[in-house]
Amino acid sequence: MSEIIIKNPNEVFGCAEAQSLLIKKDIIHATGNVESLIAQSPDAEIIDAEGTVIIPGFVDCHTHLVFAGSRENELFKRAAGRPYLEILEAGGGIHNTVKAVHQATEDELVENGRHFLDYALKMGITTIEIKSGYGLDYDNELKMLKAIARLKTEHAVDIVPTYLVHSVPKGVDRNTYLDEVADRMIPDFKQYAQWFDIFIEKGVFSIEEGERLIKKAKAEGYKIGFHTNQVNDLGGVMLAERMGATHIDHLETLSDADANAIIKNKDLYAVFLPTAEGLVFSEHTGRIDKLMEIPERIILSSDFNPGSSPVLNPLFVMKAALMRYRISDPHLLVRSMTSNPARMLGFTDRGVIAAGKKADLLLLDVKNIEQIPYYASFPIIRQVIKNGELY
């Protein structure tokens, strides 16, 4: 389908007036009144969007979508009061997923990933970041990254691949492993991943270890983002400052000084993961309240993974953020999952609705923007448009 006109929406997000849209191939060609667009493209298929609000496709910038196995039993352990890090130290957590990934073939990882990407598209996600990190050793991390690369070429959803150093494998000497990551994995995996990530947390990786590996990744040309301040504040924000990171994720513990450092650094984005917080029953809440003066750099993401956040629904994430963070601006909720993460990932062609931008759009069955988080638990997605194609 090469040309489409979408007419009569209630609202178009980011536009002062509700306008019709003309799509040619995969691009928003023009906006305006429907008569002028029909005059430009008299043979275009017309979609009546009456009763809808049109927003950009969602950009989910923090996921662990490629994996094997399942960890639903851990949800109930956490509900019974066992902390996430305690489960990890006892051999659970990602170690269960690592075992399943080691046993899976590349084809099985691709098939599992395809299943979840199909669902992601149904939920309005048109661009998604996917991390490795469940392989841990060289061969299995490579297997994961190859699976992500295959999905990137095969699936309609645009994929941003990340090499994640998630943990030290069980039974492996720590210093030996760090050497292998620095000297072999980071250089070899650059052909598969644009971004580098590491989990800075007590019992996982220290500030000093993170700095060493991030320096190496920067030298190899990776963009940098990392998990930090989830349970303990080890100094991750200052590490981000020193290393020139683009984003830091979780931030459930955040001092006033660190919040001010983020605010002053115009190149640093803060990514919050409300469903991951809720489903690990965290005693901390992401300190989004300390960063409200930089709404253009606040981002929400699903953290979709088989353990702490089996969630792949941006509308549910927005609803969780509304409840958990008391966000009172519905426009911020939408931007935090569209234009803000698109900009953070370096995209200039998506996340907003304007002529010349990618035709990644959602038609939502609501009367106004305010109703998006209000009715987020309802099936309000009428139509997903990805690269100008109807799904």
C-alpha positions, 0 to 999 in steps of 0.5 A, spaced: 500 500 500 503 506 497 499 511 499 494 512 504 490 518 507 487 518 514 482 523 515 477 526 521 481 524 527 479 527 534 486 529 535 493 528 532 498 528 538 503 534 537 499 538 532 495 544 534 489 542 530 486 535 528 489 534 521 488 529 516 495 525 514 497 523 507 502 517 507 506 515 501 510 509 502 513 509 509 513 517 510 508 522 512 508 526 506 503 531 508 498 534 514 492 538 513 485 538 511 482 532 507 480 535 501 487 538 500 490 531 501 485 528 496 487 533 491 494 531 492 493 524 491 486 522 488 488 515 488 490 514 495 486 509 500 482 513 505 482 511 512 476 514 516 479 515 523 473 518 526 473 517 534 480 516 534 487 520 537 493 519 533 500 518 536 506 516 534 508 508 534 511 507 541 519 506 542 521 501 547 528 503 549 529 497 554 528 490 553 531 483 554 526 480 549 530 475 546 531 469 551 529 462 553 525 459 559 520 462 564 521 464 571 513 465 573 515 461 580 520 467 582 514 472 582 511 468 587 517 468 591 518 475 591 510 476 593 512 472 599 517 477 601 524 474 598 528 480 595 530 480 588 538 480 589 537 474 594 534 470 589 539 471 584 545 470 590 541 463 591 542 461 584 535 464 581 534 470 577 538 471 571 541 464 572 535 460 570 534 464 564 542 463 562 541 456 563 535 456 558 539 460 553 545 455 553 540 449 552 536 453 546 539 453 539 539 460 535 533 458 531 529 457 538 531 464 540 529 467 534 522 463 534 521 465 541 523 472 539 519 473 533 513 471 537 514 476 542 515 481 537 509 480 533 505 481 540 510 488 541 507 490 534 500 488 536 501 493 542 503 499 538 511 498 539 514 500 532 521 501 535 524 496 540 531 496 543 533 488 545 539 486 549 543 480 550 546 478 557 543 471 558 549 468 555 554 470 559 560 466 556 562 468 549 559 463 545 552 464 548 552 471 548 554 471 540 548 466 539 544 471 542 546 477 538 546 473 532 539 471 533 537 479 535 541 480 528 536 475 524 530 478 527 532 485 525 532 483 518 526 479 518 521 483 522 517 489 521 519 492 528 525 496 528 530 493 532 536 497 536 541 491 539 545 492 545 550 488 548 549 487 555 554 485 560 549 482 565 553 478 571 559 474 572 557 466 570 557 462 576 563 458 577 568 462 573 574 466 576 571 474 576 578 477 573 578 472 568 571 473 566 572 481 566 579 480 562 575 476 556 569 481 556 574 487 555 579 483 550 575 479 546 567 480 547 567 487 547 571 488 540 568 482 537 561 483 538 561 491 536 559 488 529 552 486 532 551 491 537 550 499 537 550 500 544 553 497 550 550 496 557 552 493 564 549 492 570 552 496 576 549 494 582 552 491 589 554 483 588 553 484 580 559 489 578 562 495 581 563 502 579 571 500 578 569 494 574 564 498 570 568 504 568 574 499 565 569 496 561 565 502 559 572 505 557 573 499 552 566 499 549 567 507 548 574 506 545 570 500 540 565 505 538 559 503 542 554 508 545 553 507 552 547 506 557 547 502 563 543 499 569 544 503 575 541 505 582 536 500 582 537 497 589 543 501 592 547 507 590 554 505 588 555 512 584 552 510 578 550 517 576 557 520 577 560 514 573 555 516 567 558 523 568 565 521 567 564 516 561 559 520 557 553 515 557 547 517 554 542 514 558 542 511 565 536 506 567 532 504 574 534 510 578 530 507 584 535 510 589 537 517 587 540 523 591 539 530 590 546 531 588 545 526 583 539 528 580 542 535 579 547 532 575 543 529 571 539 535 570 545 539 568 547 534 563 543 536 557 546 529 553 544 524 559 537 521 559 533 518 565 529 511 564 524 509 569 521 502 569 515 502 573 513 495 571 519 492 573 519 496 580 512 493 581 513 486 580 519 485 584 515 489 589 521 494 590 521 498 597 524 504 592 520 508 587 524 511 581 525 518 583 522 521 577 519 526 581 526 529 582 527 530 575 520 533 573 524 539 570 527 536 564 521 532 561 524 532 555 529 527 558 524 523 562 523 516 559 519 510 560 520 503 558 517 496 559 524 492 561 520 486 558 524 480 561 522 473 563 523 475 570 522 481 573 518 484 568 514 480 564 510 486 560 510 488 553 505 493 553 506 500 553 499 502 555 500 498 561 507 501 563 504 508 562 498 506 567 503 503 572 507 510 571 501 514 572 500 510 579 507 509 581 510 516 580 503 520 580 505 523 573 499 528 572 501 530 565 498 525 560 502 529 554 509 527 558 506 520 559 506 519 551 512 523 550 516 518 554 514 512 550 515 516 543 519 522 542 523 522 548 526 515 547 526 516 539 531 522 540 535 518 546 536 512 541 539 517 536 533 517 531 530 523 528 525 520 523 520 518 528 517 519 535 513 525 532 508 526 527 510 531 522 511 531 514 517 527 512 517 523 518 516 515 518 509 513 518 509 509 524 503 511 527 497 508 532 490 510 532 487 509 539 479 509 540 479 515 545 476 522 545 482 525 547 490 525 549 488 525 557 484 518 555 490 514 553 492 513 560 485 513 563 483 507 559 490 504 558 487 497 561 482 497 555 483 495 548 484 502 545 488 500 539 484 500 533 490 500 528 497 500 528 501 503 522 508 501 521 512 504 515 506 506 512 503 499 512 497 497 516 497 491 521 
